Amino acid sequence: MVEWTDFERDTIQDIFSKMDYEAVGPAALSRCLVVYPWTQRYFGNFGNLYNAAAIIDNPMVAKHGITILHGLDRAVKNMDNIKETYAELSVLHSEKLHVDPDNFRLLADCLTIVVAARWGKAFTGDVQAAFQKFLTVVVFSLGRQYH
């Protein structure tokens, strides 16, 4: 089990309470698909993903980005039991969708960049450490089925 400090818990709650899901989700997923084009292979049914502009303007990418962020709400609400919270999603992504588990880390990195850009100077090293600890636990939990 992961140990969370009060600062870490408060920081994660604060970040997600101020999150603009409709902007951050699409921006993070779009960035991931542009920067790491091999991740696009899991989104073949999303239509035109041929260049950055097409990805950024793709409504299916935007919708899935929002879905991903709302999926993180489950971890925020269950910080003491993230592994179990994501057990079914881990099975789905590994056994049905066959997603490379490293892609979760890549998306988490893109999400961190987008959040940092929006928060600016308020995204201090301590805030980033708490956020990345949280995302690392989520990524590990999603990849758990692969181990």
Helices and strands as residue ranges (DSSP letters): H 6-17, H 21-35, G 37-46, H 52-57, H 59-77, H 82-85, H 87-91, I 92-96, H 102-119, G 120-122, H 125-142, G 144-146
